[in-house]
Amino acid sequence: MGKVDKNNTNRDHTNGNKIIIVGLSSDTDDKKLKAMCMKFGTVISASVVRDVATKRSKGYGFVKFESKEAQQDAIKALDKSKTHNKRTLNVREVEDVAPSARKSKKRKIDDLQSGDTKASGNARRPCAKFLRGKCDKGSSCKYAHMKIPEGYCIKYQLGKCHRGRACKWKHERFQDEKIAACG
């Protein structure tokens, strides 16, 4: 799969009244995308995401409208519609992600230690050094300090077992209700 040009200076970074259209054909360019959406209202910008190496469409693009009504009309009319080459378009509103919605590494560790089961990423993975009795990081360790019961594959819990069905241990994610205290 090719790379996406992240240095495109034409990109609009504000998401007000913006939609994403997925399912575009490879011959769709910015002009065709804009023409497709002009009937719903004034289009501020329209851009098809392209592969850097081949310059071909990756099959989706973004359109920003002047008004919320035009945006909603475009979503209603274009979502689940068929293109000239029988492709189904999926159209939805682009939403802003607030910076406060992203969790910092410190907050993930705090959630894990407080028993928050919704902690994600590395904080949910067991600490390999802790399982061998060699973790000296204590509460600053970013991995979960939990004991894996007998019969479960430790390498599978760490995402490193490559034996598959040949492994004699259980290949199930062990979710300990009570995570051992760090340190």
RODO-726431 format. One record per residue (C-alpha): residue number from 1; residue in three letters; x, y, z. Coordinates in nm, 2 decimals, m for minus. Example, Ala and Ser with C-alpha at 12.3 -4.5 7.8 and 13.67 -1.06 7.14 Angstrom:
REM residues 2
    k    r       X       Y       Z
    1  ala    1.23   m0.45    0.78
    2  ser    1.37   m0.11    0.71
This chain:
REM residues 183
    k    r       X       Y       Z
    1  met    0.00    0.00    0.00
    2  gly    0.14    0.34   m0.09
    3  lys    0.19    0.65    0.12
    4  val   m0.04    0.94    0.16
    5  asp    0.10    1.29    0.10
    6  lys    0.09    1.45    0.44
    7  asn    0.26    1.77    0.32
    8  asn   m0.03    1.87    0.10
    9  thr   m0.07    2.24    0.15
   10  asn   m0.43    2.25    0.02
   11  arg   m0.56    2.06    0.33
   12  asp   m0.81    2.23    0.55
   13  his   m0.76    2.14    0.91
   14  thr   m1.09    2.27    1.05
   15  asn   m1.38    2.02    1.04
   16  gly   m1.68    2.25    1.05
   17  asn   m1.94    2.14    0.79
   18  lys   m1.70    1.88    0.65
   19  ile   m1.79    1.54    0.52
   20  ile   m1.59    1.23    0.42
   21  ile   m1.70    1.04    0.11
   22  val   m1.57    0.68    0.09
   23  gly   m1.60    0.46   m0.21
   24  leu   m1.49    0.70   m0.49
   25  ser   m1.35    0.55   m0.81
   26  ser   m0.98    0.58   m0.88
   27  asp   m1.04    0.82   m1.16
   28  thr   m1.22    1.07   m0.94
   29  asp   m1.03    1.40   m0.89
   30  asp   m1.09    1.72   m0.69
   31  lys   m1.29    1.88   m0.97
   32  lys   m1.52    1.58   m1.01
   33  leu   m1.57    1.56   m0.64
   34  lys   m1.66    1.93   m0.61
   35  ala   m1.90    1.91   m0.91
   36  met   m2.07    1.61   m0.75
   37  cys   m2.13    1.82   m0.43
   38  met   m2.21    2.16   m0.58
   39  lys   m2.58    2.08   m0.62
   40  phe   m2.62    2.07   m0.24
   41  gly   m2.48    2.41   m0.17
   42  thr   m2.16    2.62   m0.18
   43  val   m1.85    2.40   m0.16
   44  ile   m1.55    2.57    0.01
   45  ser   m1.31    2.29   m0.06
   46  ala   m1.30    1.94   m0.21
   47  ser   m1.00    1.71   m0.20
   48  val   m0.95    1.35   m0.30
   49  val   m0.69    1.17   m0.10
   50  arg   m0.42    1.04   m0.33
   51  asp   m0.14    0.78   m0.31
   52  val    0.20    0.97   m0.32
   53  ala    0.38    0.72   m0.54
   54  thr    0.10    0.65   m0.80
   55  lys   m0.10    0.98   m0.77
   56  arg   m0.42    0.77   m0.80
   57  ser   m0.72    0.82   m0.57
   58  lys   m0.72    0.61   m0.26
   59  gly   m1.10    0.59   m0.28
   60  tyr   m1.20    0.86   m0.04
   61  gly   m1.21    1.24   m0.01
   62  phe   m1.33    1.53    0.19
   63  val   m1.57    1.81    0.11
   64  lys   m1.63    2.12    0.32
   65  phe   m1.95    2.32    0.28
   66  glu   m2.03    2.67    0.36
   67  ser   m2.35    2.58    0.56
   68  lys   m2.46    2.30    0.79
   69  glu   m2.77    2.26    0.58
   70  ala   m2.57    2.19    0.27
   71  gln   m2.36    1.94    0.46
   72  gln   m2.67    1.75    0.59
   73  asp   m2.84    1.75    0.24
   74  ala   m2.52    1.60    0.09
   75  ile   m2.51    1.33    0.35
   76  lys   m2.87    1.24    0.30
   77  ala   m2.85    1.23   m0.08
   78  leu   m2.51    1.07   m0.12
   79  asp   m2.49    0.81    0.16
   80  lys   m2.55    0.46    0.03
   81  ser   m2.59    0.59   m0.33
   82  lys   m2.44    0.41   m0.63
   83  thr   m2.18    0.57   m0.86
   84  his   m2.16    0.53   m1.24
   85  asn   m1.94    0.22   m1.19
   86  lys   m2.18    0.06   m0.94
   87  arg   m1.97    0.15   m0.63
   88  thr   m2.16    0.23   m0.31
   89  leu   m2.07    0.56   m0.14
   90  asn   m2.05    0.59    0.24
   91  val   m2.08    0.95    0.35
   92  arg   m2.06    1.08    0.70
   93  glu   m1.98    1.40    0.89
   94  val   m1.63    1.46    1.00
   95  glu   m1.61    1.54    1.37
   96  asp   m1.34    1.72    1.57
   97  val   m1.15    1.52    1.82
   98  ala   m1.09    1.73    2.13
   99  pro   m0.73    1.71    2.26
  100  ser   m0.87    1.63    2.60
  101  ala   m1.02    1.31    2.46
  102  arg   m0.67    1.16    2.40
  103  lys   m0.52    1.00    2.71
  104  ser   m0.17    1.06    2.81
  105  lys    0.06    0.77    2.90
  106  lys    0.06    0.89    3.27
  107  arg   m0.32    0.89    3.27
  108  lys   m0.33    0.54    3.13
  109  ile   m0.10    0.41    3.41
  110  asp   m0.31    0.59    3.67
  111  asp   m0.63    0.44    3.53
  112  leu   m0.47    0.09    3.54
  113  gln   m0.36    0.13    3.89
  114  ser   m0.69    0.26    4.01
  115  gly   m0.86   m0.05    3.86
  116  asp   m1.01    0.12    3.55
  117  thr   m1.08   m0.17    3.31
  118  lys   m1.11    0.06    3.01
  119  ala   m0.74    0.15    3.01
  120  ser   m0.60    0.07    2.67
  121  gly   m0.28    0.01    2.47
  122  asn    0.03   m0.11    2.65
  123  ala   m0.12   m0.05    2.99
  124  arg   m0.34   m0.36    2.95
  125  arg   m0.06   m0.59    2.84
  126  pro    0.12   m0.79    3.11
  127  cys    0.48   m0.69    3.19
  128  ala    0.72   m0.96    3.06
  129  lys    0.98   m0.87    3.32
  130  phe    0.72   m0.89    3.60
  131  leu    0.61   m1.23    3.49
  132  arg    0.98   m1.35    3.52
  133  gly    1.01   m1.16    3.86
  134  lys    1.26   m0.91    3.72
  135  cys    1.07   m0.58    3.68
  136  asp    1.22   m0.31    3.90
  137  lys    1.01   m0.02    3.77
  138  gly    0.73   m0.06    4.02
  139  ser    0.45    0.18    3.98
  140  ser    0.62    0.37    3.70
  141  cys    0.60    0.06    3.47
  142  lys    0.37    0.12    3.17
  143  tyr    0.27   m0.24    3.15
  144  ala    0.02   m0.43    3.38
  145  his    0.17   m0.62    3.67
  146  met   m0.06   m0.92    3.68
  147  lys   m0.01   m1.28    3.74
  148  ile   m0.10   m1.52    3.46
  149  pro   m0.26   m1.84    3.60
  150  glu   m0.12   m2.18    3.51
  151  gly   m0.22   m2.32    3.18
  152  tyr   m0.22   m1.99    2.98
  153  cys    0.05   m1.91    2.72
  154  ile    0.26   m1.63    2.86
  155  lys    0.40   m1.55    2.51
  156  tyr    0.05   m1.52    2.37
  157  gln   m0.04   m1.27    2.64
  158  leu    0.26   m1.07    2.53
  159  gly    0.17   m1.10    2.16
  160  lys    0.48   m1.30    2.08
  161  cys    0.37   m1.67    2.05
  162  his    0.40   m1.80    1.70
  163  arg    0.32   m2.16    1.76
  164  gly   m0.05   m2.13    1.69
  165  arg   m0.24   m2.46    1.73
  166  ala    0.08   m2.64    1.81
  167  cys    0.12   m2.46    2.14
  168  lys    0.03   m2.67    2.44
  169  trp   m0.09   m2.37    2.64
  170  lys   m0.42   m2.18    2.62
  171  his   m0.44   m1.91    2.36
  172  glu   m0.70   m1.69    2.53
  173  arg   m0.66   m1.34    2.65
  174  phe   m0.65   m1.36    3.03
  175  gln   m0.82   m1.06    3.19
  176  asp   m0.75   m1.05    3.56
  177  glu   m1.02   m0.88    3.75
  178  lys   m0.78   m0.78    4.02
  179  ile   m0.45   m0.65    3.89
  180  ala   m0.16   m0.70    4.14
  181  ala   m0.03   m0.39    4.30
  182  cys    0.28   m0.25    4.14
  183  gly    0.58   m0.25    4.35
